[in-house]
Amino acid sequence: MATVVAVCASPLHAFSKARQPQIQLVAGSGVDGDAHAGATVKHRSRVARDPTQPNLRQVHLLHVEMLAILACLGHEVSPGDIGENITTSGIDLLALPQGTILRFGSGGAVRITGLRNPCG
């Protein structure tokens, strides 16, 4: 069964995001109060190229199983440590095609727009 393990947000462009008791998804923007929220790009490298591009990376998702793989490789990381907003369990996020809509029990939903490029 697919579940949400943790939700995280940060108003700063930092590597990690702090765990939160809850987050608010805002249509067309992303996670309320998060540095990556907004209609246009917020990632520094993309802003440098063209700040008017649409923001297709408003909400970052990561499956907890990936954290387990990283732990096996000697990298102890917890939800939010690598910048994701929503950490899931029991769903292979990498296998989902673009355009997939994930619906959450809270009523929120996100559309998969692609894989996240690692930041520097």
C-alpha distances in whole Angstrom, upper triangle without the diagonal:
4,6,10,12,15,18,21,24,28,31,33,32,31,29,27,25,25,22,22,21,20,21,23,22,25,26,28,28,25,24,27,29,28,30,29,29,31,32,34,33,33,32,36,36,36,38,40,40,40,39,39,36,33,30,27,25,25,22,20,17,16,13,13,13,17,18,18,20,22,23,23,26,28,26,25,23,21,19,21,24,24,24,20,20,16,14,10,8,6,8,11,13,17,16,16,19,21,21,17,17,13,13,12,12,16,17,18,17,18,19,19,23,23,23,24,27,28,31,34
4,7,9,13,14,18,21,25,28,29,29,28,26,24,22,22,19,20,19,18,18,20,19,22,22,24,24,21,20,24,26,24,27,25,25,27,28,30,29,29,29,32,33,32,34,37,37,36,35,35,32,29,26,23,22,21,18,17,13,12,10,11,12,15,16,16,18,20,21,22,25,26,24,23,21,18,16,18,21,21,20,17,16,12,11,7,6,4,5,9,11,14,14,13,17,19,18,15,14,10,11,10,11,14,15,15,14,15,16,16,20,20,19,21,24,25,27,30
4,6,9,11,15,18,22,25,27,27,26,24,21,19,19,16,16,15,14,15,17,17,20,21,24,23,20,18,21,23,22,24,23,23,26,27,29,28,28,27,31,32,31,33,36,36,36,34,34,32,29,26,23,21,20,17,16,12,12,10,10,12,15,15,16,18,20,20,22,24,25,23,21,19,16,13,16,19,19,19,15,14,10,9,6,5,7,8,12,12,16,16,16,19,20,20,17,15,11,11,9,9,12,14,13,13,14,17,17,20,20,20,21,24,24,26,30
4,6,8,11,14,18,21,23,23,22,21,18,16,15,12,12,12,11,12,14,14,18,19,21,20,17,15,18,20,18,21,20,20,23,25,27,26,25,25,28,29,29,30,33,34,33,32,32,30,27,23,21,19,18,14,13,10,10,9,9,12,14,14,16,18,19,20,22,24,24,22,20,17,14,11,13,16,16,16,12,11,7,6,4,6,9,10,13,12,16,17,16,19,20,20,17,15,11,11,8,9,11,13,12,12,13,16,16,19,19,19,19,22,22,24,27
4,7,10,14,17,21,22,23,21,19,16,14,14,10,11,11,11,13,16,16,20,22,24,22,19,16,19,20,18,21,20,21,24,27,28,27,25,25,28,29,29,31,33,34,34,33,33,31,29,25,23,20,19,15,14,11,10,9,7,11,13,12,13,16,17,17,19,21,21,19,17,14,11,8,11,13,15,14,12,11,8,5,5,6,10,11,14,14,17,19,18,22,22,23,20,18,15,15,12,13,14,16,15,16,16,19,18,21,21,20,19,22,22,23,26
4,7,10,14,17,19,19,18,17,13,11,10,7,8,8,9,10,13,14,18,20,22,20,16,14,16,17,15,18,18,18,22,24,26,24,23,22,25,27,27,28,31,32,32,30,31,29,27,23,22,18,17,13,12,10,10,10,9,13,14,12,15,18,17,17,21,22,22,19,16,13,10,6,8,11,13,12,9,8,6,5,7,10,13,14,16,15,18,20,20,23,23,23,21,19,16,15,13,14,13,16,15,15,16,18,18,21,21,19,18,21,20,21,24
4,7,11,14,16,17,16,15,12,9,8,6,6,7,6,7,10,11,14,17,19,17,13,10,12,13,12,14,14,15,18,21,22,21,20,20,23,25,25,25,28,30,29,27,28,26,24,20,19,16,14,11,10,9,10,12,12,15,16,15,17,20,19,20,23,24,24,21,18,15,12,8,8,11,12,11,8,5,5,6,9,12,16,16,17,16,19,21,20,22,22,22,20,18,15,15,12,14,13,15,13,14,14,17,17,19,20,19,17,20,19,20,23
4,7,11,12,13,12,12,9,6,5,4,5,8,8,7,10,12,15,17,19,16,12,9,11,11,9,11,12,13,17,20,21,19,17,17,20,22,22,23,26,27,27,25,26,25,23,19,18,15,13,10,10,10,11,13,13,17,16,15,18,20,19,20,23,24,23,20,18,14,11,8,6,9,10,8,7,5,6,8,12,15,18,18,19,17,20,23,22,24,23,23,22,20,17,18,15,17,16,18,15,16,15,18,18,19,20,18,16,19,18,18,20
4,7,9,10,10,11,9,5,6,7,7,10,9,7,10,11,13,16,17,14,10,7,8,7,5,8,9,10,14,17,18,17,14,15,17,20,20,20,23,25,25,22,23,22,20,17,17,14,11,10,10,12,13,16,17,20,19,18,21,23,21,22,26,26,25,22,20,16,14,11,8,11,11,8,8,6,9,11,15,18,22,21,22,19,21,24,23,25,23,23,23,21,19,19,17,19,17,19,16,17,16,18,18,19,20,19,16,18,17,17,19
4,5,8,8,10,8,5,6,9,9,13,12,11,13,14,15,18,18,15,12,9,10,7,5,6,9,10,14,17,18,16,13,14,15,18,19,18,21,23,23,21,22,22,21,17,18,15,13,12,12,14,16,19,19,23,21,20,23,25,23,24,27,27,26,22,21,17,15,13,10,11,12,9,10,9,12,15,18,22,25,24,25,22,24,27,26,27,26,26,25,24,22,23,21,23,21,22,19,20,19,21,21,21,21,20,17,19,17,16,18
4,7,9,12,11,9,10,12,12,16,15,12,13,14,15,18,17,14,12,10,9,6,5,4,8,9,12,16,16,15,12,13,14,18,18,17,19,22,22,18,20,20,19,16,18,15,13,13,14,17,19,22,23,26,24,23,27,28,26,27,31,30,29,25,24,21,19,17,13,15,15,12,13,12,15,18,21,25,28,27,28,25,26,29,28,29,27,27,27,25,24,24,23,25,23,24,20,21,20,22,22,22,23,22,19,20,19,17,19
4,5,9,9,8,10,14,15,18,18,16,17,17,18,21,20,16,15,13,13,9,7,5,9,11,14,17,16,15,11,11,12,15,17,15,17,20,20,18,20,20,20,17,19,16,14,14,15,18,19,23,23,26,24,23,26,27,25,26,29,28,27,23,23,19,19,17,13,14,14,11,13,13,17,19,23,26,29,28,28,25,26,30,29,30,27,28,28,27,26,27,26,28,26,27,23,24,22,24,23,23,23,22,18,18,17,14,16
4,7,9,9,12,15,17,20,20,17,18,18,19,21,20,16,15,14,14,12,9,6,8,11,13,16,15,13,9,8,9,12,13,13,15,17,18,16,18,18,18,15,17,14,13,14,13,17,18,21,22,25,22,21,25,25,23,25,28,26,26,22,22,19,18,17,13,13,12,9,12,13,17,19,22,25,29,27,27,24,24,28,27,28,25,26,27,26,25,27,26,29,27,27,24,24,21,23,22,21,20,19,15,15,14,11,12
4,6,7,10,14,16,20,19,18,20,20,21,23,22,19,17,15,16,14,11,9,11,14,17,20,19,16,12,11,11,14,16,16,17,20,21,19,22,21,21,18,19,15,15,15,14,16,17,20,20,23,20,19,22,23,20,22,25,23,22,19,18,15,15,15,11,10,9,8,11,13,16,17,21,24,27,26,26,23,24,27,27,28,26,28,28,27,26,27,26,29,27,28,25,25,23,24,23,22,21,19,16,15,13,10,11
4,7,10,13,16,20,20,18,21,21,22,24,23,20,18,16,18,16,13,11,12,15,18,21,20,17,14,12,12,14,16,17,18,21,22,21,23,22,22,19,19,15,15,15,12,14,14,17,17,20,17,15,19,19,16,18,21,20,19,15,15,12,13,12,9,7,6,6,9,12,15,15,19,22,25,24,23,21,21,25,25,26,25,27,26,26,25,26,25,28,27,28,25,24,22,23,22,21,20,17,14,13,10,9,9
4,7,10,13,16,17,16,18,19,21,23,23,20,17,15,16,15,12,11,12,15,19,22,21,19,16,14,15,18,19,20,22,24,25,23,25,24,23,20,20,16,15,14,12,13,13,16,15,18,16,14,17,18,16,17,20,19,18,14,13,10,10,9,6,4,5,5,8,10,12,13,17,19,23,22,22,20,21,24,24,26,25,26,26,25,23,25,23,25,24,26,23,23,21,23,21,22,20,18,15,15,13,12,13
4,7,9,13,13,12,15,16,18,21,21,17,14,12,13,12,9,10,11,13,17,20,20,18,15,15,16,19,20,20,23,25,25,23,25,24,22,19,19,15,14,12,11,12,13,15,15,18,17,15,18,20,18,19,22,22,21,17,16,12,10,9,5,6,7,5,7,7,10,11,15,18,22,21,22,19,21,24,24,26,25,25,25,23,21,22,20,22,21,23,20,20,19,21,20,21,20,19,16,17,15,14,16
4,6,10,11,11,14,16,19,22,22,19,16,13,14,12,10,12,14,15,19,23,23,21,18,18,20,23,24,24,26,28,28,26,28,27,25,22,22,18,16,14,13,14,15,17,16,19,18,16,19,21,19,20,23,23,22,18,16,13,10,9,6,8,10,9,10,9,11,12,16,19,22,22,23,21,23,27,26,28,27,28,27,25,22,23,20,22,20,22,20,21,20,23,23,24,23,22,19,20,19,18,19
4,7,8,9,13,15,18,21,23,20,16,13,14,13,12,14,16,17,20,24,25,23,21,21,23,25,26,26,29,31,31,28,30,29,27,23,23,19,17,14,13,14,14,15,14,18,17,15,18,21,19,19,23,24,22,19,16,13,10,7,6,9,12,10,10,9,10,10,13,16,20,20,22,20,23,25,25,27,27,27,25,23,20,20,18,19,17,20,18,19,19,22,22,24,23,22,20,22,20,20,22
4,5,7,10,13,16,19,21,18,15,12,12,12,11,15,16,16,20,23,24,23,21,22,24,27,27,27,30,32,31,29,30,29,27,23,23,20,17,14,14,15,16,17,16,20,20,18,21,24,23,23,26,27,26,23,20,17,13,11,10,13,15,13,12,9,10,12,14,17,21,21,23,21,24,27,26,28,27,27,25,23,20,19,16,17,15,18,16,18,18,22,22,24,24,23,21,24,23,23,25
4,7,11,14,17,20,22,20,17,13,13,14,14,18,19,18,22,25,27,26,24,25,28,30,30,30,33,35,34,32,32,31,29,25,25,22,19,17,17,17,17,18,17,21,22,20,22,25,25,24,28,29,28,25,22,19,15,13,13,16,18,16,15,12,12,13,15,17,21,21,24,22,26,28,26,29,28,28,26,23,20,19,15,15,13,16,15,18,19,22,23,26,26,26,24,27,26,26,28
4,7,10,13,16,19,17,14,10,11,12,12,16,17,16,19,22,24,24,22,23,26,29,28,28,31,33,32,29,30,29,26,22,22,19,16,14,15,15,16,18,18,21,22,21,23,26,25,26,29,30,30,26,24,20,17,14,13,17,18,16,14,10,10,12,14,17,20,20,23,21,24,26,24,27,26,25,23,20,17,16,12,13,10,13,12,14,15,19,21,23,24,24,22,25,25,25,28
4,6,10,13,15,13,10,7,7,9,9,13,13,12,15,18,20,20,19,20,23,26,25,25,28,30,28,26,26,25,22,19,19,16,13,11,12,13,15,17,18,22,22,21,24,26,25,26,29,30,30,27,24,21,18,14,13,16,17,14,12,8,9,12,14,18,20,20,22,20,23,25,23,25,23,22,21,18,16,15,12,13,11,12,10,12,13,17,18,20,21,21,20,23,23,23,26
4,6,10,12,11,8,6,5,9,10,13,13,11,13,16,19,19,18,20,23,26,25,24,28,29,27,24,24,23,20,17,18,16,12,11,13,15,17,19,21,24,24,24,27,29,28,29,33,33,33,30,28,24,21,17,16,20,20,17,14,11,11,15,16,20,22,21,23,21,24,26,23,24,23,21,20,17,15,14,12,13,10,11,8,11,12,15,17,19,21,22,21,24,24,24,27
4,7,9,8,5,5,6,10,10,13,12,9,11,13,16,17,16,18,22,24,22,22,26,27,25,22,22,21,17,15,14,13,10,8,12,13,16,18,20,23,23,23,27,28,28,29,32,33,33,30,28,24,22,18,16,20,20,16,14,10,11,14,16,19,21,20,21,19,21,23,20,21,19,17,17,14,12,12,11,13,10,10,7,8,8,12,14,16,18,19,18,22,23,23,26
4,6,5,5,6,6,10,11,13,12,9,9,11,14,15,16,18,21,24,22,21,25,26,23,20,20,19,15,13,14,13,10,10,14,15,19,21,24,27,26,27,30,31,31,32,35,36,36,32,31,27,25,21,19,23,22,18,16,13,14,18,19,23,25,23,24,21,23,25,22,22,20,18,18,15,15,14,14,16,13,12,9,10,10,12,15,16,19,20,20,22,24,24,27
4,5,6,9,10,13,14,15,13,10,10,10,13,15,16,19,22,24,21,21,25,25,22,20,18,17,14,12,12,13,10,11,14,16,20,22,25,28,27,28,31,32,32,34,37,37,37,34,33,29,27,23,22,25,24,20,18,15,16,19,20,24,25,23,24,21,23,24,21,20,18,15,16,13,14,13,14,16,14,12,9,9,9,10,14,14,17,20,19,22,24,25,28
4,6,10,11,14,13,14,12,9,7,6,10,12,13,16,19,21,18,18,22,21,19,16,15,14,10,9,10,11,8,10,14,16,20,23,26,28,27,28,32,32,32,34,37,37,37,34,33,30,28,24,22,25,23,20,18,16,17,20,22,25,26,24,24,21,23,24,21,20,17,15,16,14,15,16,17,20,18,16,12,11,10,11,13,13,16,18,18,20,23,23,26
4,7,8,10,10,11,9,5,4,5,9,10,11,14,17,19,16,16,20,20,18,15,14,13,10,8,10,10,6,9,12,15,19,22,24,27,26,27,30,31,30,32,35,35,35,32,31,27,25,22,19,22,21,17,16,13,15,19,21,24,26,24,24,21,22,24,21,21,18,17,18,16,16,17,17,20,18,16,13,12,11,12,14,14,16,18,17,19,21,20,24
4,6,9,8,10,7,5,6,8,11,11,11,13,17,19,17,17,21,21,20,17,17,15,12,9,10,8,5,5,9,12,15,18,21,24,23,23,26,27,27,29,32,31,32,28,27,24,22,18,16,19,18,14,12,10,11,15,17,21,23,21,21,18,20,22,19,20,17,16,16,14,14,14,14,17,15,15,11,10,9,11,12,13,15,16,15,17,19,19,22
4,6,5,9,8,6,9,12,14,14,13,14,18,20,19,19,22,23,22,19,19,18,16,12,13,11,7,6,9,12,15,18,19,23,22,22,25,27,26,27,30,30,30,27,26,22,20,16,14,17,16,13,11,8,10,14,16,20,22,21,22,19,21,23,21,22,20,19,18,16,15,15,14,17,14,14,11,11,11,13,15,15,17,18,16,19,19,19,22
4,6,9,9,7,9,12,15,15,14,16,19,22,21,20,23,25,23,20,20,20,17,14,16,14,10,10,13,15,18,21,23,26,25,25,28,30,29,30,33,33,33,29,28,24,22,18,16,19,19,15,14,11,13,17,19,23,25,24,25,22,25,27,25,25,23,22,22,19,18,18,16,18,15,16,13,14,14,16,18,19,21,21,19,22,22,21,24
4,7,9,7,10,13,15,15,13,15,17,21,20,19,22,24,23,19,20,20,18,15,17,15,11,12,14,17,19,22,23,27,26,25,28,30,28,30,33,33,32,28,27,23,21,18,15,18,18,14,14,11,14,18,21,24,27,26,27,24,26,29,27,28,25,25,24,22,21,21,20,21,19,19,16,17,17,19,20,21,22,22,20,22,22,20,23
4,5,5,9,13,14,13,10,12,14,17,17,16,19,21,20,18,19,18,16,13,14,12,9,9,11,14,16,19,21,24,23,22,25,27,25,27,30,29,29,25,24,20,19,16,12,15,14,11,11,9,12,15,18,22,25,24,24,21,23,26,24,25,23,23,23,21,20,20,19,21,19,19,16,17,15,18,18,18,19,19,16,18,18,16,19
4,6,8,12,12,10,7,9,11,14,14,13,16,18,17,15,16,16,15,12,14,11,9,10,11,15,17,21,22,25,23,23,26,27,25,27,30,29,29,25,24,21,20,17,14,15,14,11,12,11,14,17,21,24,27,26,26,22,23,27,25,26,23,23,24,23,22,23,22,25,22,23,19,19,17,19,19,18,19,18,15,16,16,14,16
4,7,9,9,8,5,7,10,13,12,11,15,16,15,13,14,13,12,8,10,7,6,7,9,13,15,19,21,24,22,22,25,26,24,26,29,29,29,25,25,21,20,17,14,15,14,10,10,10,13,16,19,23,25,23,23,20,21,24,22,22,19,20,20,19,19,20,20,23,21,21,18,17,14,16,15,15,15,15,12,14,14,13,16
4,7,8,9,7,10,13,16,14,13,17,18,17,14,14,13,11,8,10,8,5,8,10,14,17,21,23,25,24,24,28,28,27,29,32,32,32,28,27,24,22,19,16,18,17,13,13,11,14,17,20,24,26,24,24,21,22,25,22,22,20,19,20,18,18,19,19,22,20,19,15,15,13,14,15,15,16,17,15,17,17,17,19
4,6,7,7,11,13,16,13,12,16,17,15,11,11,11,9,7,10,9,7,10,13,17,20,23,26,28,27,27,31,31,30,32,35,35,35,31,31,27,26,23,20,22,20,16,16,14,17,21,23,26,29,26,26,23,24,26,24,23,20,19,20,19,20,20,21,24,22,20,17,16,14,15,16,15,17,18,16,18,19,18,21
4,7,9,12,15,16,13,12,16,16,13,10,9,9,6,5,8,10,8,12,15,18,22,25,28,30,28,29,33,33,32,34,37,36,37,33,33,30,28,25,22,25,23,19,18,17,19,23,24,28,30,27,27,23,24,26,23,22,19,18,19,18,20,21,22,25,23,21,18,17,14,14,16,14,16,18,17,18,20,20,23
4,7,10,12,13,10,9,12,12,9,7,6,6,4,4,8,9,9,13,15,19,22,26,28,30,28,29,33,33,31,34,37,35,36,33,33,29,29,26,23,24,22,19,19,18,20,24,26,29,31,28,28,24,24,26,24,23,19,19,21,20,22,23,24,28,26,24,21,19,17,16,17,14,16,17,16,17,19,18,20
4,6,8,9,6,6,10,10,8,6,7,6,6,4,7,8,8,12,13,17,20,23,26,28,26,26,30,30,28,31,34,32,33,29,30,27,26,24,21,22,19,16,16,16,19,22,24,28,30,27,26,22,22,25,23,22,18,19,21,21,22,24,25,28,26,25,22,20,17,16,16,13,14,15,13,13,15,14,17
4,6,9,7,6,10,11,10,8,10,9,9,7,10,8,8,11,13,16,19,23,25,27,25,25,29,29,27,29,32,31,31,27,27,24,24,21,18,19,17,14,15,15,18,21,23,27,29,27,26,22,23,25,24,23,20,21,23,22,22,24,25,28,26,26,22,21,18,18,17,15,16,16,13,13,14,12,15
4,6,5,6,9,10,11,9,12,11,11,9,10,9,10,12,12,16,18,21,23,25,22,23,26,26,24,27,29,28,28,24,25,22,22,20,17,17,14,12,13,15,18,20,23,26,28,26,25,21,21,24,23,23,20,21,23,23,23,25,26,29,28,27,23,22,19,19,17,15,15,14,11,10,11,9,11
4,5,5,6,9,10,9,12,12,14,12,14,12,13,16,15,19,21,24,26,28,25,25,29,28,26,28,31,29,29,26,26,24,24,23,19,19,16,14,16,18,21,23,26,29,32,29,28,25,24,27,26,26,23,25,26,26,27,29,29,32,31,31,27,26,23,22,21,19,18,17,14,12,12,9,10
4,6,5,7,9,10,13,12,14,13,14,13,15,17,17,20,21,25,27,28,25,25,29,28,25,28,31,28,29,26,27,25,25,24,21,20,17,16,18,20,23,24,27,30,32,29,28,24,23,26,26,25,22,24,26,27,27,30,31,34,33,32,29,27,23,23,21,18,17,16,13,11,11,9,9
4,5,5,6,7,9,8,10,9,11,11,13,16,16,19,21,25,27,28,25,26,30,29,27,30,32,30,31,28,29,26,27,25,22,22,19,17,18,19,22,24,26,30,31,29,27,23,22,25,24,23,20,21,24,24,25,28,29,32,31,31,27,25,21,20,19,16,15,15,12,11,12,11,12
4,5,5,4,8,8,10,10,13,12,14,17,17,21,23,27,29,31,28,29,32,32,29,32,35,33,33,30,31,28,28,26,23,23,20,18,19,20,23,26,28,32,34,31,30,26,25,28,27,26,23,24,26,26,27,29,30,33,32,31,27,26,23,22,21,18,18,18,15,14,15,13,14
4,6,7,10,11,14,14,16,16,17,20,20,24,26,29,31,33,30,30,34,33,31,34,36,34,34,31,32,29,30,29,25,25,22,20,22,23,26,28,31,34,36,34,32,29,28,30,29,28,25,27,29,29,30,33,34,37,36,35,31,29,26,25,24,21,20,20,17,16,16,14,14
4,7,9,9,12,13,15,16,18,21,21,24,26,30,32,33,30,31,35,33,31,35,36,34,35,32,33,31,32,30,27,27,24,22,23,24,27,29,31,35,36,33,31,28,27,29,28,27,24,25,28,29,30,32,34,37,36,35,31,29,26,24,23,20,19,19,17,15,17,15,16
4,5,6,10,11,13,15,16,20,21,24,26,30,33,34,31,32,36,35,33,36,38,36,37,34,35,32,33,31,27,28,25,22,23,24,27,29,31,35,36,33,32,28,27,29,28,26,23,24,26,27,29,31,32,36,35,33,30,28,24,23,22,19,19,20,18,17,18,17,18
4,6,8,9,13,14,14,18,19,23,26,29,32,34,31,32,35,35,33,36,38,36,37,34,34,31,31,29,26,26,24,21,22,22,25,28,30,34,36,33,31,28,27,30,28,26,23,23,26,26,27,29,31,34,32,31,27,26,23,22,21,18,19,20,18,17,19,17,19
4,6,9,12,14,14,18,20,23,26,30,33,35,32,33,37,36,35,38,40,39,39,36,37,33,33,31,28,28,26,23,23,23,26,29,31,34,36,33,32,28,28,29,27,26,22,22,25,25,27,28,30,33,32,30,26,25,22,21,21,18,19,20,19,19,21,20,22
4,6,9,11,12,16,18,21,24,27,30,32,29,31,34,33,32,35,37,36,37,34,35,31,31,29,26,27,24,21,21,21,24,26,28,31,33,30,28,24,24,26,24,22,18,19,21,22,24,26,28,31,30,28,25,22,19,18,17,14,15,17,16,16,18,18,20
4,6,9,10,13,15,18,22,25,28,30,28,29,33,32,31,34,36,35,36,33,34,30,30,27,24,26,23,20,19,19,21,24,25,29,30,27,26,22,22,24,21,20,16,16,18,18,20,22,24,28,26,24,21,19,16,14,14,11,13,15,15,16,18,18,21
4,5,6,10,12,15,18,22,25,27,24,26,29,29,28,31,33,32,33,30,30,27,26,23,20,22,19,16,16,15,17,20,22,25,27,24,23,19,20,22,19,18,15,15,17,17,18,20,21,25,24,22,19,16,13,12,12,10,12,13,12,13,16,16,19
4,6,9,10,13,16,19,22,24,22,24,27,26,26,29,31,30,31,28,29,25,25,22,20,21,18,16,14,14,16,18,20,23,24,21,20,16,16,18,16,15,11,11,14,14,15,18,19,23,22,21,17,15,11,9,9,6,8,10,10,12,15,15,19
4,6,7,10,13,16,19,21,19,20,24,24,23,26,28,27,28,25,25,22,21,18,16,17,15,12,11,11,13,15,17,20,22,19,18,15,15,17,15,15,12,13,14,14,15,17,18,22,21,20,16,14,11,10,9,7,8,9,7,10,12,13,16
4,7,10,13,17,19,22,20,21,25,25,24,27,29,29,29,26,26,22,21,18,15,17,15,12,10,9,11,15,17,20,22,20,20,16,17,19,17,17,14,14,15,14,14,16,16,20,18,18,14,12,9,10,10,10,11,12,11,13,15,15,18
4,7,10,13,16,19,17,18,21,22,21,24,26,26,27,24,23,19,18,14,12,15,13,10,8,6,8,11,13,16,19,16,17,13,15,17,15,16,14,14,14,13,12,13,14,17,16,16,12,10,8,9,9,10,11,11,10,13,14,15,19
4,7,10,13,15,14,14,18,18,18,20,23,22,23,20,20,16,15,12,10,12,10,7,5,5,6,9,11,14,17,15,14,11,12,15,14,15,14,15,14,14,12,15,15,18,18,18,14,13,10,11,10,10,10,9,8,11,11,13,16
4,7,10,12,11,12,15,16,16,18,20,21,22,19,18,15,13,10,10,12,10,9,5,6,5,6,7,11,13,11,11,8,10,13,12,14,13,14,13,13,11,13,13,16,16,17,14,12,10,11,9,11,11,9,9,12,13,15,18
4,6,8,7,8,11,12,12,14,17,17,18,16,15,12,11,8,9,11,9,9,6,8,6,5,6,9,11,10,9,7,9,12,12,15,15,17,15,15,13,15,15,18,18,19,17,15,13,14,12,14,12,10,10,13,12,15,18
4,5,6,7,9,10,12,13,15,16,18,16,15,12,11,9,11,13,12,12,9,11,8,5,5,6,8,7,7,7,9,11,12,15,16,18,16,16,13,15,15,17,18,20,18,16,15,16,14,16,15,13,13,16,15,18,21
4,5,5,7,9,10,11,13,15,15,13,12,10,9,7,10,12,12,13,11,12,10,6,6,5,8,9,10,10,12,15,16,19,20,22,19,19,16,18,16,18,20,22,20,19,18,19,17,20,18,16,16,18,17,19,22
4,5,5,6,9,10,11,13,14,13,13,11,11,11,14,14,14,16,14,15,13,9,8,7,8,9,9,10,11,13,15,19,20,22,20,20,18,20,19,21,22,24,22,21,20,21,18,21,19,16,17,19,18,21,23
4,5,5,6,9,10,11,13,11,11,10,10,10,12,12,11,13,12,15,13,10,10,10,11,11,10,10,10,13,15,18,19,22,20,21,18,21,20,23,24,25,23,22,20,20,18,19,17,14,14,15,14,17,19
4,5,5,6,9,10,11,8,8,6,7,8,10,10,9,12,11,14,13,10,11,10,13,13,13,13,14,17,18,21,22,24,23,23,20,22,21,23,24,26,24,23,21,22,20,22,19,16,15,17,15,17,19
4,5,5,6,9,10,9,8,8,9,11,14,13,13,16,15,17,16,12,12,11,13,14,13,15,15,18,20,23,25,27,24,25,22,24,23,25,26,28,26,25,24,25,23,24,22,19,19,20,18,21,22
4,5,5,7,9,9,10,10,12,13,16,14,14,17,16,19,18,14,14,13,14,15,13,14,14,16,19,22,24,26,24,25,23,26,25,27,28,30,28,27,25,25,22,24,21,18,18,18,17,20,21
4,5,5,6,5,7,7,10,12,14,12,11,15,15,18,17,14,15,15,17,17,16,16,15,18,21,24,25,27,26,27,24,27,26,28,29,31,29,27,25,26,23,24,21,18,17,17,15,17,18
4,5,5,5,5,7,9,12,15,13,13,16,17,20,19,15,16,16,18,19,18,19,18,21,24,27,28,30,28,29,26,28,27,29,30,32,30,29,27,28,26,27,25,21,20,21,18,20,21
4,5,7,8,11,13,16,18,16,16,20,20,23,22,18,19,17,18,20,18,20,19,21,24,27,29,31,30,31,28,30,29,31,32,34,32,31,30,30,27,29,26,22,22,22,20,22,23
4,6,9,11,14,17,18,16,15,19,20,23,22,19,20,19,21,21,20,20,19,22,25,27,29,32,30,31,29,32,31,33,34,36,34,32,30,30,27,28,25,22,21,20,18,20,20
4,6,9,13,16,18,15,15,19,20,23,23,20,21,21,22,23,22,22,22,25,27,30,31,34,32,33,31,33,32,34,34,36,34,33,31,32,29,30,27,24,22,22,19,20,20
4,6,10,13,14,11,11,15,16,19,20,17,19,19,21,22,21,20,20,23,25,28,29,31,30,31,28,30,29,31,32,34,31,30,28,29,27,27,25,21,19,19,16,17,17
4,7,10,12,9,11,14,15,18,18,15,17,17,20,21,21,21,21,24,26,29,29,32,30,30,27,29,27,29,30,32,30,29,28,29,27,28,26,22,20,21,18,19,19
4,7,8,6,8,11,12,14,14,12,14,15,18,19,19,18,19,22,23,26,27,29,27,27,24,26,24,26,26,28,26,26,24,26,24,25,23,20,18,18,15,16,17
4,6,5,8,10,10,12,12,10,12,13,17,18,18,17,19,22,23,26,26,28,26,25,22,23,21,23,23,25,23,23,22,24,23,24,23,20,18,19,17,18,19
4,6,8,8,7,9,8,6,9,11,15,15,16,15,17,20,20,23,23,25,23,22,19,20,18,20,19,22,20,20,19,21,19,21,20,18,16,18,16,17,19
4,6,5,5,7,8,8,11,14,17,18,18,16,18,21,21,24,23,24,23,22,19,20,18,21,20,22,19,19,18,20,19,20,19,17,15,16,14,15,17
4,6,7,10,11,11,14,16,19,20,19,18,19,22,23,25,25,26,25,25,22,24,22,24,24,26,23,23,21,23,21,22,20,18,15,16,13,13,15
4,6,9,11,11,14,16,19,19,18,16,16,20,20,22,22,24,23,23,21,23,22,24,24,25,22,22,19,21,19,19,17,14,11,12,9,10,12
4,7,9,10,14,17,20,19,18,16,17,20,20,22,21,22,21,21,19,21,20,23,22,23,20,19,17,18,17,17,16,14,11,12,10,10,12
4,6,7,10,13,16,15,15,13,14,18,17,19,18,19,18,18,16,17,16,19,19,20,17,16,14,15,14,15,14,12,10,12,11,12,15
4,7,10,14,17,16,16,14,16,19,18,19,18,19,18,16,14,15,14,16,15,16,13,13,12,14,14,15,15,14,12,15,15,15,18
4,6,10,13,12,14,11,14,17,15,18,17,18,16,14,11,12,11,13,13,15,12,12,11,13,13,15,15,14,13,16,16,18,21
4,7,10,10,12,10,13,16,15,18,18,19,17,16,13,14,12,14,15,17,15,14,13,15,14,17,16,15,14,17,16,18,21
4,7,7,9,9,12,14,13,17,18,18,15,14,11,12,11,13,14,16,14,13,13,15,14,17,16,15,15,19,19,21,24
4,6,8,9,12,14,14,18,19,20,17,16,13,14,13,14,16,18,17,16,16,17,16,19,19,17,18,21,21,23,26
4,7,9,12,12,13,17,19,19,16,16,13,14,13,15,18,19,18,17,17,18,17,20,19,18,19,22,23,26,29
4,6,9,9,9,13,15,16,13,13,10,12,13,15,17,18,17,15,14,15,13,16,16,15,17,20,21,24,27
4,5,6,7,11,13,15,12,14,12,15,15,18,20,21,19,17,15,15,12,15,14,13,15,18,19,22,25
4,5,5,9,10,12,10,11,10,13,14,17,19,19,17,14,12,12,9,11,10,9,11,15,16,19,22
4,6,8,10,13,11,14,13,16,18,21,23,23,20,17,15,13,10,12,9,8,10,13,14,18,21
4,6,9,12,10,13,13,16,18,21,23,23,21,18,16,14,11,13,11,10,14,16,18,22,25
4,7,8,6,9,10,13,16,19,21,20,18,14,12,10,8,10,9,10,13,16,19,22,25
4,6,6,10,11,15,18,21,23,21,19,15,13,10,7,8,8,10,14,16,19,22,26
4,6,9,11,15,18,21,22,21,18,14,11,8,5,5,6,9,12,15,18,21,24
4,6,10,13,16,19,20,18,16,12,9,6,5,6,8,12,15,18,21,23,27
4,6,10,13,16,18,16,14,10,8,6,5,8,10,12,15,19,21,24,28
4,6,10,13,14,12,10,7,6,4,6,10,12,14,16,20,23,25,29
4,7,10,12,10,8,5,5,6,8,11,13,15,16,20,22,24,28
4,7,8,7,6,4,7,9,11,15,17,18,20,23,25,27,31
4,5,6,5,6,9,12,14,17,19,20,21,24,25,27,31
4,5,7,9,12,15,17,21,23,23,24,28,29,30,34
4,6,9,12,16,18,21,23,24,24,28,29,30,33
4,7,10,14,16,19,22,23,24,28,29,30,34
4,7,11,13,16,19,20,21,24,26,27,30
4,7,10,13,15,17,18,22,23,25,29
4,6,9,12,14,14,18,20,22,25
4,6,9,12,13,17,20,21,25
4,6,8,10,14,17,19,23
4,7,9,12,15,17,21
4,7,9,13,15,19
4,6,9,12,16
4,6,9,12
4,6,10
4,7
4
